Amino acid sequence: MAHTDLVQKQTAPVRSAVVVNPTKVADLDDLRTAVDATLAEAGWAAPIWLETTAAEPGRTQARDAVAAGVDVVFACGGDGTVMSCVAGLVGTDVALAILPAGTGNLLAANLGLSTDLAAGLEVAVERQTRRLDVGRLDDERCFVVMAGMGFDASMLAATSEQAKARIGWPAYVAGAVRHLRDRPVPVRVQIDDQPPVRTRASTVLVANVGRLQGGMTLLADAEPDDGLLDVAVLTPRTLRHWLALAWALVRGRRRVPRMQVYRGREVSVMSDRDQPRELDGDLIEPGAALRVTVQPAALLLCVPRPADDPDLSVDAGAAARRGAALVERTRHPQ
């Protein structure tokens, strides 16, 4: 079952840092004012603000925050900012909280937070935390939700930032349509010490959590703290295959056609040529291999309550309402 780490109420004010990507925030001054006031209302100390740069996208800032003795690090930005903060916090007792500010944040989607600042703040101040597994590549990069090779990364590459900013996650549909006719490629999937699986696949996903953008569940049995990775090998070859697969996902069916699912602790995906790749919705450089090892219980994450529910997004709607009330109190103090 899920491992829950409920943080006891502290006598000293909670210390935090906000690692923010300024290019993802419309008005950084307004954001600082709102966050500082809300945390003060909750009895927290004033947060440390650390801005990311192209050269330092969040990992160094998160480690600096840990060294400063904070209890919580807020990641405020898109998928790349969150992924970098995860890498800086893995193996520590400092909790990660999400303040989604990018155009498509996969971990925030799995927490049910969308782009709701008030909900993200409320989830943090309620101090419900959960230790999650983390997927680690052989080059030490990390992910919490999923890594992918093939179609999913091609879809991300074909989706413009402008479209995501304008219409949100549906923008990915247009990117997906552009690659539906891409030919599957030969892959070899090795899981632990099992015999390798050889097939022609459109994409291979190595997942810790099963929900995609838009709240659609791909892997219903994926649990973020079971010490295992779920591997989805998608093998559609025609437009009809893709439509059948998409329809099954929309209907929430547990059995999805043209998708084989495996589980393990170590996963190696090999192709005969470089393929587009992504980590937690953020594109990385193409490669002919994707090697992942699970690191159990490596990340302390602020989650909606109850913290041990299999669905990380449970209570997210109520948290948003409580968060809105908290923010409102800062605007109209008694």
N, C-alpha and C positions, 0 to 999 in steps of 0.2 A: 504493500500500500504506500501511499504518498507519505513522504517524510516532511513534517511540519516543524518550523522553527519559529515559535511565537516569542517575540522580543518582550521582555518584561519592562514595565514602566520605569523610566529612569528618573533619578532625582535631579540630575543636572540637565540643562537644556540640550536637546538633540542638536548635534552639529552636522552640517551638510555642506555639499558643494554642488554647484550646477555647472556641468560641462556642456557648453552651448556652441552650436555651429551657427555663427552669426549670419551666414548666407541663407539659412533656412527660416529666419525669423523676420517678420515684416517690420517690427518696431522693437528693437532690443531694450530700449529704455522702458517702454510700457511693460514688457515682459518682466524685467527686473523689479519694477514697482509692484506688479501683481504678485509675483512669487515671494518677494521679501515681506510684503504686508500679510499675505496668507500664512506664511510660516511663523511670523511674529504672533499672529492671532492664535495659532496653535501652540504657542509657548516654546517654539524652537529658537535657537540662536540665529543670528543673521548668517546666511549662507556665503560661502566663498564662490566667486564667479570666475570660471576659467574658460576662455574662448579657444576653440579649435582653429587650426590652420590647415592648409593643403598638405603641408609637410608633417604636421602633428594632428591627426584627425580625432584624437580622443584618448588613446591608450596612455600616453605620457601624462596627460592631465588627470586621468583617473588615478594613476599611481601617485601623482603628487598629492591628490586629495587624501588618499590612504595614508601617506606619510605625514600629512597634517593632522591626522587623528579624527577624521570625520566618521560619522555613523552611517550616513547615507550619501550616495552619489546620484544626482539626477542627470540622466542623459537627455539632452534637449536638442533634437535634430532628426535627421532621417536614419535610414537603416545603417549607413556607414558609421555615423556617430555612435549609435547604440552598439554595433559590433565592436568598435574600437574600445568603448568603455568596458564591455564584457571582458575583452582581453586583458585590460588593466586591473580588473577586480577578481578574476578567477583565482580561487584558492585563498581568498581573504574572508574576513567576517564583516566586511563592509557591504551593506545592501545596495542594490541597484534599483532605482525608481525611474520610470519612463515619463518624460514630458514630450509627447510626440509633436514635432514641428515640421517634419519633412512631408513630402507629397505622398509617400506610401511607406508606412512603418509596419513591418511584419510582426515584430514582437508586440507592439502596441495592439495590433489587430487580434492577436491571440489572447491578450489581456482584456479585450473588449473596450479599449480606451479610445479608439479612433483618434481624433485630434483634440480631445476634450482636455484642456489645461486643468480645469477645476477637478475633474475626475482623477487625473494623474496626481495632483497634489493631495487629494483626499486619501487615495490609496496609500501614499507614502506616510502621511501623518497618523493614519490608523495603525501603522507598524505591524501589519500582518505580513509575514515573510515566509518564503518557502525556498528550500534548497533544491536547485535544479541541476540536472546533468548538463554538461556542455560538450559539444562536438569539437574535436581539435584536429586540424590538418597536420600533416607531417612537417609543415613549415611554421607551426606554432600558432597560426591564426585560428580563431575560434568562432563558433556560432551557437545560438541557443535554439533557433527554430528549425532551419534546414539548410542544407547545401545542395546544389544542383548542378548537373552537367548536361547540356543539350538544349532542348526546346525551351525550357523555362528561362534559361539565361538569354537565349535568342529573343524571347518575348520581351524581357526587360530591356535589352539593348534597342529594340524597335519601338519602345514607348518613350515619347518625348516628355521632358520635364514640364513643358508648357501644358501638354494635355493632362498630365497628372494633377497639376495645380488647378486646372480649370474644372475638371469633372471627377477627379479622385480615382479610386481603384478601377472603375469601368474603362479607364484609358488603356488598361492592360489588354482588354479584349481586342482592340484594334491591333496592338502589337502581336497578339497571338495569331490573329487571322493571317497576318503576313507570312507566318511560318508553318501553317497547317500542312502545306504540301512539301515541306522539307523531307528528304528521304531519310529513313532511319539508318543509323550507322552501326557497324559491328561493335559490340562491347563485351567485355569479360568482367563479371562481377564476382569478387571473392569475399565471402563473409566468414570471419573467424577461420576455423580449419575445415570448413565444409567444402565439398567439391565445387569448383567454380561454375558459374552460370554463364553460358555463352549464348548470345542472342543478338538480334538487331533491334535497337531501341531508339525512340525519339528523345527520351530523356530518362535520366536516373536521378532520383531524389533520395538523399540521406537525411532523415528527419528525426528530430527530438520531440517536436510538437506537430500536430496534424492539420492545423487550420491555415488556409491560404488567405490572400487578400480578399476582402469582401465578406469574410466570415464563412467561406465555404470549406467544409471539412474534407480533406483528402484521405487521411489515415485515422479512422475512428478509434483504433486501439492504441494509438501512440500515447505514451505517458511520459511526461517530462522529467520524471525522477525514478524510473525503474532500472536505471543502469544499462539500458539497451537503446540502440538506434533502430528505427524502422526504415527499411529501404523499399522504395517504390520504383519498379521498372515499368515504364509505360511503352507499349509496343504498337500503337495504332499505325496503320499503313495507308489508310484511305480516309477521305473526308467523312465517309459514313462511320468508320471506326471512331474518329474524333467526336462526332455528334453523339454516338452511343455512350462514349466515356463521359462527355460533358453532361449529358442528360442524367446519368447515374449519380454524378456528383451533385447536381442541382436538386435531385430528389432525395439526397441524403442516404443513398443505398450503401450498405456495408460491402457488397460485392460489386466491384467496378470492372466492366469488361476491358480487356486489353491492358490490365495492370496486375503485375505479380508483386507480392509483398513478402519481404524477408525480414528477419531480425537478427541482430548480433552486436558485438562490442567493437569489432574492428571490421572496417569495410574498405575495400579497394575496388575502384572502377577504372578500367583501362579501355582505351579506344585505340584505333590504328592511326588516328590523326588528332590534331588539336581541336578541341571543342570549346564553345563558350561555357563559362562557369560562373556561379554566383554563391554568395554566402548571405543568408538571412535577407535576401532581396537586394543585395548590393553586388554589382558586377565586380569580378576580379579578372585577372588576366586569363586568356584561354590556355588550355593545357590538354594533354592526352591522358591524364590520370587525375583521379580524385581519391585521396587516401585519408580516411577519417578514423579516429579512435575516440570512444566515449570516455569522458572524465566525470565519473559519478559525483553527484552532490557538490559540484565545484563552484556554483554561483548562488548567492543569497539574493533573492528577487522580491521586491515589494509587489504583492498581489491583492486583488479584491478578496474580501472574506466570504465564506470561511476558507482559510488558506490551504486546507487539505483536500478541497474538492477536486476531482479529476479534471474538471473544466476550469482552466485558469481564468476565464472571463466571468465566472459566476459572480453575481452581485455587482457587476460593473455598472449597470444602470442605476442601482440604488446609490452606489458610490458617487456617481455623477451628480445625483440630486443632493447628497450630503455635501459634496464639494462645492456646488453652486451656493448652498446656504453658507458655507464657511467663507467663500469669497465675498458674498453679500455682506457679511458682518464686518469685513474690513472696510467696506464702502460706507456703511451706516453704523458706526460703533454706538453702543449703548451709552 
